[in-house]
């Protein structure tokens, strides 16, 4: 295992001198959207949307067969509204696969140009990878540790301070963005008198960069204190949490699954982020630790994981860093489009003292073809390994003396955005 990790690190380091040139075309600038409407220079409305269709094939499974398939990974539509200089709003809805999922749906009041307050359905300020918008990902799937632990969208109140080098975000958050299954879970537990639960989440990012944003650095830390929420499962015992993650948009088998962890007093989530970009090249890495504090009679648990990834544009484009999110946008490309190569190694370990949810390593290589700023084609290959505890909470049978279910996968995505 060590030799594979060393090989990936060498590849990432080798990409830096190869990609460090600044051959950026003059046309690599953002143009005003045709979907941007304004009235009296004070009131602005801008609509946006995206459609992503995925296909995947899997082979080499050692124990559990993983079925090939296709899916509509995202069908989202939204808009941003500006009412004068201080008040604004945003809504975004995802209709993928017949589900209705609320994404960003909030209002913002700016006290000054640097300080603002949001209220509504907001993405908690945790994990650079999660705060990279789905449409801007260099690889088709987020890292395993992010899918397993990062909190995502919740109703709440969030304050934001931003200047040229600092981004400070903190908020209090409540129930999860509801889809049908989550709502049924939450309603069943609320009827029994279980409290909804809350989380206190904060993030600090230092982001020094040159005047023209050709190169920059990102160093971030984040933490979240949370009490158990009511949407974990239907008719579950009070104070229950669960952590799991799907390894692709096609494969819904959650090989890594902690199962229901009961008698939880609270959880602690901490993370560290490091990233940098220089012209066409970028590097991004995170370490995340999930702590579970249980009541007397049960051992406290601790799970963790990390990832490191790098990508480089080949035809003159440049990476685009978003100061307001502390994350990357889709790269800026010229009229002739661009090609991007990407690599990632990530590890997730959900084996604790008493809870054995499994561990895995994933090696991913991808190529992105940006036909233009609206159309992207992504092709990803990944190889994933599991230990014997990665059995989907007992649903996958692992023969005695064998490791977990290792397999290969090839995935294709077509994404249209406007």
C-alpha positions as CSV (number, residue, x, y, z in Angstrom):
1,X,0.0,0.0,0.0
2,X,2.8,2.4,0.8
3,X,4.3,2.0,-2.6
4,X,1.0,3.1,-4.3
5,X,0.8,6.1,-2.0
6,X,4.4,7.0,-2.8
7,X,3.8,6.7,-6.5
8,X,0.8,9.0,-6.4
9,X,2.8,11.7,-4.4
10,X,5.6,11.5,-6.9
11,X,3.1,12.0,-9.8
12,X,1.6,15.0,-8.1
13,X,5.0,16.6,-7.4
14,X,6.1,15.9,-11.0
15,X,3.0,17.7,-12.3
16,X,4.0,21.0,-10.7
17,X,7.0,21.9,-12.9
18,X,5.3,20.6,-16.0
19,X,2.2,22.7,-15.4
20,X,3.6,25.9,-13.9
21,X,3.7,27.8,-17.2
22,X,1.4,30.9,-17.5
23,X,0.3,30.4,-21.1
24,X,-3.1,31.9,-20.4
25,X,-5.0,33.3,-23.3
26,X,-6.4,36.8,-23.1
27,X,-9.9,35.4,-23.8
28,X,-9.9,33.5,-20.5
29,X,-12.2,36.0,-18.8
30,X,-15.8,35.6,-17.6
31,X,-18.5,37.2,-19.8
32,X,-21.8,38.5,-18.5
33,X,-24.5,35.8,-18.6
34,X,-27.4,36.2,-21.0
35,X,-29.5,35.0,-18.1
36,X,-28.6,38.1,-16.1
37,X,-31.4,40.7,-15.8
38,X,-31.3,44.1,-14.2
39,X,-33.7,47.0,-13.5
40,X,-32.7,50.6,-12.6
41,X,-29.1,49.4,-11.9
42,X,-30.1,48.4,-8.4
43,X,-32.2,45.3,-8.8
44,X,-30.6,42.2,-10.4
45,X,-31.8,38.7,-11.2
46,X,-29.5,36.0,-12.5
47,X,-30.7,32.4,-13.3
48,X,-28.5,29.4,-13.6
49,X,-28.9,25.6,-14.0
50,X,-27.0,22.4,-14.8
51,X,-27.7,18.9,-16.1
52,X,-25.3,16.0,-15.4
53,X,-25.8,12.5,-16.8
54,X,-23.5,9.7,-15.6
55,X,-22.7,6.1,-16.7
56,X,-20.5,3.6,-14.9
57,X,-19.1,0.1,-15.3
58,X,-17.4,-2.0,-12.6
59,X,-15.2,-5.1,-12.7
60,X,-12.8,-7.2,-10.7
61,X,-15.0,-7.5,-7.7
62,X,-13.7,-10.1,-5.2
63,X,-16.9,-10.8,-3.2
64,X,-19.9,-8.5,-3.8
65,X,-20.9,-7.8,-7.4
66,X,-21.4,-4.1,-8.3
67,X,-23.9,-3.5,-11.1
68,X,-23.2,-1.3,-14.1
69,X,-25.7,1.5,-14.7
70,X,-26.6,5.1,-15.6
71,X,-28.1,8.0,-13.7
72,X,-29.1,11.6,-13.9
73,X,-26.6,12.8,-11.2
74,X,-27.9,16.3,-11.1
75,X,-30.7,18.3,-12.6
76,X,-30.6,21.7,-10.8
77,X,-32.1,25.1,-11.4
78,X,-31.7,28.3,-9.4
79,X,-31.3,32.0,-9.2
80,X,-29.7,34.9,-7.3
81,X,-31.5,38.1,-6.5
82,X,-30.0,41.5,-5.5
83,X,-32.2,44.2,-4.0
84,X,-30.0,47.2,-3.7
85,X,-26.5,47.0,-2.2
86,X,-27.3,45.2,1.1
87,X,-30.1,42.7,0.6
88,X,-29.8,39.6,-1.7
89,X,-31.1,36.1,-1.9
90,X,-30.5,32.7,-3.6
91,X,-32.5,29.6,-4.4
92,X,-31.4,26.3,-5.9
93,X,-33.4,23.1,-6.3
94,X,-32.2,19.7,-7.5
95,X,-34.8,17.4,-9.2
96,X,-32.4,14.4,-9.9
97,X,-34.0,11.0,-10.2
98,X,-37.5,12.2,-9.2
99,X,-36.4,13.5,-5.8
100,X,-36.8,17.1,-4.7
101,X,-33.7,18.3,-2.8
102,X,-33.3,21.9,-1.5
103,X,-29.7,23.2,-1.9
104,X,-28.9,26.9,-1.3
105,X,-32.1,28.7,-0.3
106,X,-31.3,31.7,1.8
107,X,-31.4,35.5,2.1
108,X,-28.3,37.6,2.9
109,X,-28.0,41.0,4.6
110,X,-24.7,42.8,4.2
111,X,-24.0,45.2,7.1
112,X,-20.8,46.3,5.3
113,X,-18.9,45.1,2.1
114,X,-17.1,42.6,4.3
115,X,-19.6,41.5,6.9
116,X,-22.9,39.7,6.2
117,X,-25.6,37.5,7.7
118,X,-27.4,34.6,6.0
119,X,-30.6,32.9,7.0
120,X,-32.3,29.9,5.5
121,X,-31.2,26.5,4.0
122,X,-27.4,27.0,4.0
123,X,-24.4,24.8,3.4
124,X,-22.5,24.5,6.7
125,X,-19.0,26.0,6.4
126,X,-17.0,22.7,6.5
127,X,-14.7,21.1,4.0
128,X,-13.3,22.8,0.9
129,X,-14.2,19.8,-1.2
130,X,-17.9,20.0,-0.2
131,X,-17.9,23.8,-0.8
132,X,-16.6,23.2,-4.3
133,X,-19.9,23.3,-6.2
134,X,-20.9,20.0,-7.9
135,X,-20.5,21.7,-11.3
136,X,-16.9,22.7,-10.6
137,X,-15.5,19.4,-9.4
138,X,-12.3,18.2,-11.2
139,X,-13.2,14.6,-10.4
140,X,-16.7,13.2,-10.7
141,X,-17.1,12.3,-7.0
142,X,-16.0,14.0,-3.9
143,X,-13.5,12.2,-1.6
144,X,-14.9,9.4,0.6
145,X,-14.1,11.1,3.9
146,X,-16.1,14.2,2.7
147,X,-19.1,12.2,1.7
148,X,-19.1,10.3,5.0
149,X,-18.7,13.2,7.5
150,X,-19.1,16.7,6.0
151,X,-22.5,18.0,7.1
152,X,-23.9,19.6,3.9
153,X,-27.1,21.8,3.8
154,X,-29.1,22.6,6.9
155,X,-31.6,25.2,8.0
156,X,-29.8,27.9,10.1
157,X,-28.2,31.3,10.6
158,X,-24.7,32.0,9.3
159,X,-22.4,35.0,9.6
160,X,-19.6,35.7,7.0
161,X,-16.6,38.0,7.1
162,X,-14.6,38.3,3.9
163,X,-11.7,40.5,2.8
164,X,-8.8,40.0,0.3
165,X,-7.0,37.4,2.4
166,X,-9.4,36.2,5.0
167,X,-12.7,34.3,5.0
168,X,-14.4,33.7,8.4
169,X,-17.7,31.8,8.6
170,X,-19.7,30.6,11.6
171,X,-23.3,29.5,12.2
172,X,-25.9,27.6,14.1
173,X,-27.7,24.9,12.1
174,X,-30.7,22.7,12.6
175,X,-32.5,20.1,10.5
176,X,-31.1,18.7,7.3
177,X,-32.4,19.7,3.9
178,X,-35.5,17.5,3.5
179,X,-36.1,14.9,0.9
180,X,-39.0,12.5,1.3
181,X,-37.0,9.8,3.3
182,X,-35.4,12.4,5.7
183,X,-38.8,14.1,6.3
184,X,-40.4,10.8,7.3
185,X,-37.5,10.0,9.6
186,X,-37.6,13.4,11.2
187,X,-41.4,13.5,11.6
188,X,-41.5,10.0,13.3
189,X,-38.9,11.0,15.8
190,X,-40.4,14.5,16.5
191,X,-43.8,12.8,17.3
192,X,-42.0,10.8,20.1
193,X,-40.8,14.1,21.7
194,X,-37.2,13.8,20.4
195,X,-35.4,17.2,20.0
196,X,-34.5,18.2,16.5
197,X,-30.8,18.7,17.4
198,X,-28.4,21.4,16.3
199,X,-24.8,22.1,15.2
200,X,-22.4,24.9,15.7
201,X,-20.0,25.1,12.8
202,X,-17.1,27.5,12.0
203,X,-14.4,27.8,9.4
204,X,-11.4,30.1,9.0
205,X,-9.5,30.4,5.7
206,X,-6.3,32.4,4.9
207,X,-6.0,32.9,1.2
208,X,-3.0,35.1,0.1
209,X,-2.8,35.5,-3.7
210,X,-1.2,37.8,-6.3
211,X,-3.0,40.9,-7.7
212,X,-4.2,39.1,-10.8
213,X,-5.1,35.8,-9.1
214,X,-2.6,33.9,-11.3
215,X,-1.3,32.1,-8.2
216,X,-2.4,31.8,-4.6
217,X,-2.4,29.7,-1.4
218,X,-5.3,28.4,0.7
219,X,-4.9,27.3,4.4
220,X,-8.1,26.5,6.3
221,X,-9.4,25.0,9.5
222,X,-12.9,24.1,10.5
223,X,-14.8,22.6,13.4
224,X,-18.4,21.5,14.2
225,X,-20.1,20.6,17.5
226,X,-23.4,18.8,17.0
227,X,-26.1,17.0,18.9
228,X,-27.9,14.1,17.3
229,X,-30.5,15.0,14.7
230,X,-33.9,13.6,14.2
231,X,-33.4,12.6,10.5
232,X,-31.0,9.7,11.0
233,X,-33.5,6.9,10.8
234,X,-37.2,6.2,11.2
235,X,-38.3,5.3,14.8
236,X,-34.7,5.3,16.0
237,X,-33.8,5.6,19.6
238,X,-33.0,9.2,20.8
239,X,-29.4,10.3,20.5
240,X,-28.5,8.2,17.5
241,X,-26.1,9.0,14.7
242,X,-24.9,7.1,11.6
243,X,-22.1,7.6,9.1
244,X,-21.8,6.0,5.7
245,X,-21.0,6.9,2.1
246,X,-21.7,5.8,-1.5
247,X,-18.6,5.4,-3.7
248,X,-20.1,6.7,-6.9
249,X,-23.3,8.1,-8.3
250,X,-24.0,4.7,-9.8
251,X,-22.9,2.3,-7.0
252,X,-25.3,2.8,-4.1
253,X,-23.8,0.1,-2.0
254,X,-22.5,1.8,1.1
255,X,-19.6,-0.6,1.9
256,X,-18.4,1.7,4.7
257,X,-21.2,2.1,7.2
258,X,-21.0,2.6,10.9
259,X,-24.6,1.5,11.5
260,X,-26.7,3.2,14.1
261,X,-24.6,4.5,17.0
262,X,-26.8,4.9,20.0
263,X,-26.6,6.9,23.3
264,X,-24.6,9.7,21.7
265,X,-24.2,12.9,23.8
266,X,-22.6,14.9,21.0
267,X,-20.2,14.7,18.1
268,X,-17.1,16.7,17.2
269,X,-16.0,17.2,13.6
270,X,-12.6,18.9,12.9
271,X,-10.8,19.5,9.6
272,X,-7.7,21.0,8.1
273,X,-7.4,22.2,4.5
274,X,-4.4,23.0,2.3
275,X,-4.5,24.1,-1.3
276,X,-2.6,26.1,-3.9
277,X,-2.8,27.1,-7.5
278,X,-0.4,28.5,-10.1
279,X,-1.7,29.3,-13.6
280,X,-3.1,26.0,-15.0
281,X,-2.2,23.8,-12.0
282,X,-3.8,23.3,-8.6
283,X,-3.4,21.1,-5.5
284,X,-6.0,20.4,-2.8
285,X,-5.8,18.3,0.3
286,X,-7.8,17.8,3.5
287,X,-7.7,15.8,6.8
288,X,-11.0,15.2,8.6
289,X,-11.6,13.6,12.0
290,X,-15.0,12.6,13.3
291,X,-15.3,12.2,17.1
292,X,-18.4,10.6,18.8
293,X,-18.9,11.2,22.5
294,X,-21.2,8.6,24.0
295,X,-22.9,8.4,27.4
296,X,-21.4,6.4,30.3
297,X,-21.1,2.7,29.7
298,X,-20.1,3.2,26.0
299,X,-16.6,3.9,24.6
300,X,-16.1,7.2,22.7
301,X,-15.4,6.6,19.0
302,X,-13.1,8.4,16.6
303,X,-13.0,8.0,12.8
304,X,-10.9,9.8,10.2
305,X,-9.7,10.2,6.7
306,X,-7.8,12.4,4.2
307,X,-7.3,13.0,0.5
308,X,-4.8,14.7,-1.7
309,X,-5.5,15.6,-5.3
310,X,-4.0,17.6,-8.1
311,X,-5.0,18.7,-11.6
312,X,-3.5,20.6,-14.5
313,X,-4.9,22.3,-17.7
314,X,-3.0,21.5,-20.9
315,X,-4.2,24.1,-23.5
316,X,-3.7,27.5,-21.9
317,X,-6.5,27.7,-19.4
318,X,-6.1,28.8,-15.7
319,X,-7.5,27.7,-12.4
320,X,-10.2,30.0,-10.8
321,X,-10.3,30.5,-7.0
322,X,-13.5,31.7,-5.4
323,X,-12.7,34.0,-2.4
324,X,-16.4,34.1,-1.2
325,X,-16.5,30.3,-0.8
326,X,-12.9,29.5,-0.1
327,X,-13.0,26.9,-2.9
328,X,-12.3,26.5,-6.6
329,X,-14.6,27.4,-9.5
330,X,-14.6,25.6,-12.8
331,X,-11.3,26.6,-14.6
332,X,-11.3,29.6,-17.0
333,X,-11.0,28.3,-20.6
334,X,-10.8,29.9,-24.0
335,X,-13.2,29.6,-26.9
336,X,-11.4,26.5,-28.1
337,X,-11.9,24.8,-24.8
338,X,-9.3,22.9,-22.7
339,X,-8.2,19.5,-21.4
340,X,-7.5,18.9,-17.7
341,X,-5.8,15.9,-16.1
342,X,-6.5,15.0,-12.5
343,X,-5.2,12.5,-9.8
344,X,-6.4,11.8,-6.3
345,X,-5.6,9.4,-3.5
346,X,-8.0,9.3,-0.6
347,X,-8.5,7.1,2.5
348,X,-11.4,6.7,4.9
349,X,-11.1,4.7,8.2
350,X,-14.3,4.1,10.1
351,X,-13.0,1.5,12.5
352,X,-13.1,2.7,16.1
353,X,-13.0,1.0,19.5
354,X,-16.3,-0.8,19.4
355,X,-17.8,0.4,16.1
356,X,-16.1,-1.3,13.0
357,X,-17.5,0.5,10.0
358,X,-14.6,-0.5,7.6
359,X,-11.7,1.2,5.9
360,X,-10.8,1.8,2.3
361,X,-8.3,3.4,-0.1
362,X,-9.3,4.9,-3.4
363,X,-7.0,5.7,-6.3
364,X,-8.6,8.0,-9.0
365,X,-7.4,9.3,-12.3
366,X,-9.5,11.6,-14.5
367,X,-9.5,13.6,-17.7
368,X,-11.9,16.5,-18.3
369,X,-12.6,18.0,-21.7
370,X,-14.1,21.5,-21.5
371,X,-15.7,21.9,-24.9
372,X,-16.5,25.5,-23.8
373,X,-17.6,27.2,-20.6
374,X,-21.0,25.5,-20.7
375,X,-20.2,21.9,-21.7
376,X,-17.9,19.5,-19.9
377,X,-17.1,15.8,-20.5
378,X,-15.5,13.8,-17.6
379,X,-13.9,10.4,-17.7
380,X,-12.8,8.8,-14.4
381,X,-11.1,5.5,-13.6
382,X,-10.7,4.5,-10.0
383,X,-9.5,1.4,-8.1
384,X,-10.8,1.0,-4.6
385,X,-9.7,-1.4,-1.8
386,X,-11.7,-2.4,1.4
387,X,-10.8,-4.1,4.6
388,X,-12.9,-7.0,5.9
389,X,-15.0,-4.7,8.0
390,X,-16.2,-2.8,5.0
391,X,-19.3,-5.0,4.6
392,X,-22.1,-2.5,4.3
393,X,-23.1,-3.0,8.0
394,X,-23.2,-6.8,7.6
395,X,-25.1,-6.9,4.3
396,X,-22.0,-8.1,2.3
397,X,-20.6,-11.5,3.2
398,X,-16.8,-11.6,3.4
399,X,-15.3,-15.1,3.4
400,X,-13.1,-16.0,6.4
401,X,-9.5,-15.0,5.9
402,X,-10.2,-12.6,3.0
403,X,-9.9,-8.8,2.8
404,X,-12.9,-6.7,1.7
405,X,-14.4,-6.2,-1.7
406,X,-11.9,-4.6,-4.1
407,X,-12.9,-3.5,-7.6
408,X,-12.2,-1.2,-10.6
409,X,-14.6,1.3,-12.1
410,X,-14.8,3.5,-15.2
411,X,-17.2,6.4,-15.2
412,X,-18.4,9.0,-17.7
413,X,-20.2,12.2,-17.2
414,X,-21.7,14.7,-19.6
415,X,-22.5,18.1,-17.9
416,X,-24.3,21.1,-19.3
417,X,-24.4,24.3,-17.4
418,X,-25.8,27.8,-18.0
